[in-house]
Amino acid sequence: MEYYYLDNLGPETHIDFDGPHEWNKTHWQISSSTAIILNAEDDGCGVKSIKYKIDNGNWNEYSEPFFVEDGRHTIYYYATDLLNNFGKLTSSVVEIGEVGLRTTCRMEPEEPDGKDGWYISDVTVYLISHSDTSEIDKIYYSLDGGSWKEYSSPVKISIDGTHTFSYYSVDKNGNAESIKSKVIKIDKTAPLLTIKKPKDGYLYIFGREIIPLKNTIIIGKITVCADASDSTTGIEKVEFYLDGVLKSTVMEEPYGWLCKEQTLFMHNIRVIAYDNAGNVVSEEIKVQIYNVVFRNSYTH
């Protein structure tokens, strides 16, 4: 007696993952290191092949676990059996992102209060951890590659320079979050500034230092010279003022301005230096300036 079996149904295909993954209401949340696995089952003659494609890409024959690039993707898949029956076309949405443990880093001030991403004040770091699947055990942090410390209260960073703040969480099951890092740039220190010329209490004639005096007296033109430096972010610019009026802005060394104003008596020279983080320092000196042009006006 011979027996015949009817098989007109295709295999059922299922998606699985090797690595961190969790269901997030409408899609699978996976990490960038999570491999995607496709399995098929057939109650009849057996599975012949599994086909899949990512988004609008080409169909591929599944042979081994694969990975997807960052972002959200739709994976389509189906299988055929040995009689070439097609199984149901199925799709799953996956997204690369944080899975399970998620630690949020918040800073105060929330945004850099200086220029070009620099903080010009102390920075306080707050860490908050969350898990959809288990209870948080501990949070750890490290500053500038130092030893790992358990986080128990906000961390204040006050030293000038570029810092790397790293952190991660561990849950009660011993699962550890991937290490995250933030770069924090601090420069709270104003630049160093010195008016080199004219000096306080000297006589200058056409820019030459002659003799010490009780007050600073300038006869003729003079180049006002300043030294400015900043060891953290560097000098952005140096400004020169005469009696509150901006006369020159110098962007690089040497920092100087030729004062050739035709004027008499007491005046105020002020120099302001700015670093690249937005810190400012100023120096000023009171001087007597005698620089006039006499013209002969004889009538013949």
Long-range contacts (C-beta under 8 A, 24 or more apart in sequence): 5-44, 7-44, 7-45, 7-81, 7-83, 7-85, 8-85, 9-43, 9-44, 9-85, 9-87, 10-42, 10-78, 10-79, 10-80, 10-81, 10-85, 10-86, 10-87, 10-88, 11-40, 11-41, 11-42, 11-47, 11-79, 11-80, 11-81, 11-85, 11-87, 12-40, 12-41, 12-42, 12-79, 12-87, 12-88, 13-38, 13-39, 13-40, 13-50, 13-77, 13-78, 13-79, 13-87, 13-88, 13-90, 14-38, 14-39, 14-40, 14-41, 15-75, 15-77, 15-90, 15-92, 18-65, 20-99, 20-100, 21-99, 22-99, 22-100, 22-132, 22-133, 24-95, 26-93, 27-72, 27-92, 27-93, 27-94, 27-95, 28-92, 28-93, 28-94, 28-95, 29-94, 29-95, 29-97, 29-98, 29-99, 30-94, 30-95, 30-96, 30-97, 30-99, 31-96, 31-97, 31-98, 31-99, 31-178, 32-67, 32-70, 32-96, 33-67, 34-67, 34-99, 35-65, 35-66, 35-67, 36-65, 36-66, 36-67, 36-68, 36-75, 36-94, 37-65, 38-62, 38-77, 40-79, 40-87, 42-79, 42-81, 42-87, 44-81, 44-83, 44-85, 45-81, 45-82, 45-83, 46-81, 46-82, 47-79, 47-80, 47-81, 47-82, 48-79, 48-80, 48-81, 48-82, 48-84, 49-79, 49-80, 50-77, 50-78, 50-79, 51-77, 51-78, 51-79, 51-80, 52-76, 52-77, 53-77, 68-94, 68-96, 69-96, 70-96, 71-95, 71-96, 72-96, 98-177, 100-131, 100-132, 100-133, 100-134, 100-171, 100-175, 100-177, 101-129, 101-130, 101-131, 101-136, 101-168, 101-169, 101-170, 101-171, 101-175, 101-176, 101-177, 102-129, 102-130, 102-131, 102-169, 102-177, 103-127, 103-128, 103-129, 103-130, 103-139, 103-167, 103-168, 103-169, 103-177, 103-180, 104-128, 104-129, 104-130, 105-165, 105-167, 105-180, 105-182, 107-182, 107-184, 108-154, 112-185, 114-187, 114-277, 114-278, 114-279, 115-276, 115-277, 115-278, 116-233, 116-276, 116-277, 117-185, 118-185, 118-186, 118-187, 118-233, 118-276, 118-277, 118-278, 119-184, 119-185, 119-186, 119-187, 119-188, 119-277, 120-186, 120-187, 120-188, 120-277, 120-278, 120-279, 121-188, 122-156, 122-157, 122-158, 122-186, 122-188, 123-156, 123-157, 123-158, 123-184, 123-186, 124-154, 124-155, 124-156, 124-157, 125-154, 125-155, 125-156, 125-157, 125-165, 125-184, 126-154, 127-151, 127-155, 127-167, 129-169, 129-177, 131-169, 131-171, 133-171, 134-171, 134-172, 134-173, 134-175, 135-171, 135-172, 136-169, 136-170, 136-171, 136-172, 137-169, 137-170, 137-171, 137-172, 137-174, 138-169, 138-170, 139-167, 139-168, 139-169, 139-170, 140-167, 140-168, 140-169, 140-170, 141-165, 141-166, 141-167, 142-166, 142-167, 157-184, 157-186, 158-186, 158-188, 159-186, 160-186, 160-187, 160-188, 160-189, 160-232, 161-185, 161-186, 161-187, 161-232, 185-277, 187-230, 187-232, 187-233, 187-275, 187-276, 187-277, 187-279, 188-279, 189-230, 189-232, 189-279, 190-275, 190-279, 190-280, 190-281, 191-228, 191-229, 191-230, 191-235, 191-273, 191-274, 191-275, 191-279, 191-280, 191-281, 192-227, 192-228, 192-229, 192-230, 192-281, 193-226, 193-227, 193-228, 193-238, 193-271, 193-273, 193-281, 193-282, 193-283, 194-226, 194-227, 194-228, 194-283, 195-224, 195-225, 195-226, 195-269, 195-271, 195-283, 195-284, 195-285, 196-225, 196-226, 196-227, 197-222, 197-223, 197-224, 197-225, 198-222, 198-224, 198-269, 198-285, 198-287, 200-285, 215-286, 215-287, 215-288, 216-285, 216-286, 216-287, 216-288, 217-287, 217-288, 217-290, 218-259, 218-287, 218-288, 218-289, 218-290, 218-291, 219-290, 219-291, 220-290, 220-291, 221-258, 221-259, 221-260, 221-291, 222-258, 222-259, 223-256, 223-257, 223-258, 223-259, 224-256, 224-257, 224-258, 224-259, 224-269, 224-271, 225-254, 225-255, 225-256, 226-255, 226-256, 226-271, 226-273, 226-283, 227-255, 228-255, 228-273, 230-273, 230-275, 230-276, 230-279, 232-275, 232-277, 233-275, 233-276, 233-277, 234-275, 234-276, 235-273, 235-274, 235-275, 235-276, 236-274, 236-275, 236-276, 237-273, 237-274, 238-271, 238-272, 238-273, 238-274, 239-271, 239-272, 239-273, 239-274, 240-269, 240-270, 240-271, 241-268, 241-269, 241-270, 241-271, 241-272, 242-267, 242-268, 242-269, 242-270, 243-267, 243-268, 244-268, 244-270, 259-289, 260-291, 261-289, 261-291, 262-291, 262-292, 262-293, 263-289, 263-291, 263-292, 264-289, 264-290, 264-291, 264-292, 265-289, 265-290
